[in-house]
């Protein structure tokens, strides 16, 4: 997957920071975000709406989106 070529920097961050840091801090562009979302859909057997994914500002938002999709609630 493109966009995270040097991920070693992020391994040093706390879980809390990883969840709240803006996606731009990871160098993630819109295409990379959608590719990642497709991988998440496959890994967790969920369907995510593209417009919902595009509204995510950080990893925490993505986690919440997957949790809602897994629970079947909106």
Long-range contacts (C-beta under 8 A, 24 or more apart in sequence): 1-32, 1-35, 1-36, 1-39, 2-31, 2-32, 2-35, 3-27, 3-28, 3-29, 3-32, 4-28, 4-32, 18-59, 19-58, 19-59, 19-60, 19-63, 20-58, 20-59, 20-60, 21-58, 21-59, 22-57, 22-58, 23-56, 23-57, 23-58, 23-59, 30-54, 36-62, 37-62, 40-66, 44-69, 44-70, 46-70
